Amino acid sequence: MNTQQSLSGKCSCCSMSRRCFLASSAVGLSMPWAAMAQTTGVDDKNPGEPLDLASFRPKPAVRVMGALIREKLGTIPTTQKQGYWLGWPGTSYDLDNHRLEYEQSFIESANRLGVELSFESTPLDDDATLAAFLNKVKTEKPDAVLVHMQHLGSWGKAETVVKLGFPTIVFAPVGTAFTGQVNMFSRRPGVHVISSLETKAVEQALRMVRAKKQFEETRLLVVHGDKREETVMEHLGTKVRRIPRDTFHELFQKMPETEEAHDLAKLMRKGAQDIIEPSKQDTINAARSFVTAKRLLKMEESNAITTDCLGMVSSRAVPTPPCMAATLFQDGGITYGCEADIFGAMSLMLTSYLLDKPSFMNDPVPETYKNALIVAHCSCGAKMNGFDQDNEPYVLRSHSESNIGVSMQVIWKLGQPVTLVRFNNPKELILDTGTVIGNVNTPPAGGCRTSVEIQMDRIEDCRDVLGFHQAVFYGNHRRDIEAFCQMYGIKVINSPREAQKGPIA
């Protein structure tokens, strides 16, 4: 039976009000429990002191230098003071007004993202202005360079900027590039070419630069084993701090049932479409786990977390798995990964930083009758359309394997395009796409509470989907992910299109 059908009597076709559940858990939060969660520090005598979840999201200083490249007016025959005669974008094109309009749009995008964008006040239209800009870039070493093209014949100047070796965004509005120029530049490592009138594409490119800096300024806390150490992940620059698993459940035992925990538990129950297994005390314990995880991040000066959750549950070290806490973290823009899977957490982090939306780390199951993929886990973000959007409907369930605690069964939108990503290592990523065709109930199915059926794109046989613990998220973002990987030297691999004749190695 489809989950949406099984929940008759409660609305499953519309979002809840913003007052419910994660209604304002975006970065920049105004959610009910965030309002009472402001703090200036941690009091060791008060482990339950409220902490602002948004404070853990890295907010790095990101600097981009921009310039407009064109030909010098007067060097090409003209019929009027401004414009190009028989050269694209053409004499009728208002060069200066378009330059200012685009520049203003770029700056507004940068401001929305918290990126500092400084644009050269004069166009680079001769050797002297170009050389001065090149020297300035080499001296100031920005995180990226944004080049705005304004003539079909100026791509040689763009080449000199690209050769500096800084990540480079090239915006070529329609009328300044043919397929030849775009082809020559657009597939190079470290370069992202936008041949379009859509300035929102520049904003997404700036997100790529910001995301890379966020990776570099993130400390991922791995709660697993019995040792403490810290390393830095090659290529992505993320610090990985490992601490003993006992650290978490010992802190949980000290965590009181705070007012924050009670209010959060009440909010979660009120926002649910249905509550099946969990008791009121289960939701309070789940809220205590959320508070514990925030405090542990504060203590360890970290920005993201992944825990040996199954180990803690199997040893009965805690009365509740951290599934609900993971949902709340994900929807607040803070990565909380399962099973101490470092690259699973890094995959979750990618969608959070690059696209400002949560993703769903899952166990993949082939549905061979329908030739579909089922992605299943007990911790799933609910604000699947973005941190600043309403959440999808959810049901409060127990953690499936243990039948204890609180897990959220999130109901995914049918017909929704989705993307799957998985870091195999810091320099390689699996990328596939598909469409949601169903939600699977447990029971009759076994497995995890949020189980989503996906019809895969460009994959002939569902058994051939690559990866485990992939991060699945709303939207077909294939090109966004490919662009980020090209900019920062990450190899993209896709599941095989043609059905395999034997097991995949």
Stockholm file with secondary structure:
# STOCKHOLM 1.0

chainA/1-505         MNTQQSLSGKCSCCSMSRRCFLASSAVGLSMPWAAMAQTTGVDDKNPGEPLDLASFRPKPAVRVMGALIREKLGTIPTTQKQGYWLGWPGTSYDLDNHRLEYEQSFIESANRLGVELSFESTPLDDDATLAAFLNKVKTEKPDAVLVHMQHLGSWGKAETVVKLGFPTIVFAPVGTAFTGQVNMFSRRPGVHVISSLETKAVEQALRMVRAKKQFEETRLLVVHGDKREETVMEHLGTKVRRIPRDTFHELFQKMPETEEAHDLAKLMRKGAQDIIEPSKQDTINAARSFVTAKRLLKMEESNAITTDCLGMVSSRAVPTPPCMAATLFQDGGITYGCEADIFGAMSLMLTSYLLDKPSFMNDPVPETYKNALIVAHCSCGAKMNGFDQDNEPYVLRSHSESNIGVSMQVIWKLGQPVTLVRFNNPKELILDTGTVIGNVNTPPAGGCRTSVEIQMDRIEDCRDVLGFHQAVFYGNHRRDIEAFCQMYGIKVINSPREAQKGPIA
#=GR chainA/1-505 SS CBHHHHTTTSCCSSCCCTTSTTTTCSTTCCCHHHHTCCCSSCCTTCTTCCCCGGGGSCCCCEEEEEEEECCCTTSSCCSSSSSCTTSTTCTTSCHHHHHHHHHHHHHHHHHHHTEEEEECSSCBCSHHHHHHHHHHHHHHCCSEEEEEECCTTCHHHHHHHHTTCSCEEEEECTTSCCHHHHHHHHTSTTEEEEESSCTHHHHHHHHHHHHHHHHHTCEEEEECSSCCEEEECTTTCCEEEEECTHHHHHHHHHCCCCHHHHHHHHHHHHHCSEECSCCHHHHHHHHHHHHHHHHHHHHTTCSEEEECHHHHHHTTCSSSCSHHHHHHHHHTTCCEESTTCHHHHHHHHHHHHHHSSCCEECEEEEETTTTEEEEEESCCCSCTTCTTSCCCCEEEEEETTTTEEEEEEECCCTTCEEEEEEEEETTEEEEEEEEEEEEBCTTTSCSCSEEEEEEESSCSCGGGCCCSSCEEEESCCHHHHHHHHHHTTCEEECCCSSCCSSCCC
#=GC SS_cons         CBHHHHTTTSCCSSCCCTTSTTTTCSTTCCCHHHHTCCCSSCCTTCTTCCCCGGGGSCCCCEEEEEEEECCCTTSSCCSSSSSCTTSTTCTTSCHHHHHHHHHHHHHHHHHHHTEEEEECSSCBCSHHHHHHHHHHHHHHCCSEEEEEECCTTCHHHHHHHHTTCSCEEEEECTTSCCHHHHHHHHTSTTEEEEESSCTHHHHHHHHHHHHHHHHHTCEEEEECSSCCEEEECTTTCCEEEEECTHHHHHHHHHCCCCHHHHHHHHHHHHHCSEECSCCHHHHHHHHHHHHHHHHHHHHTTCSEEEECHHHHHHTTCSSSCSHHHHHHHHHTTCCEESTTCHHHHHHHHHHHHHHSSCCEECEEEEETTTTEEEEEESCCCSCTTCTTSCCCCEEEEEETTTTEEEEEEECCCTTCEEEEEEEEETTEEEEEEEEEEEEBCTTTSCSCSEEEEEEESSCSCGGGCCCSSCEEEESCCHHHHHHHHHHTTCEEECCCSSCCSSCCC
//
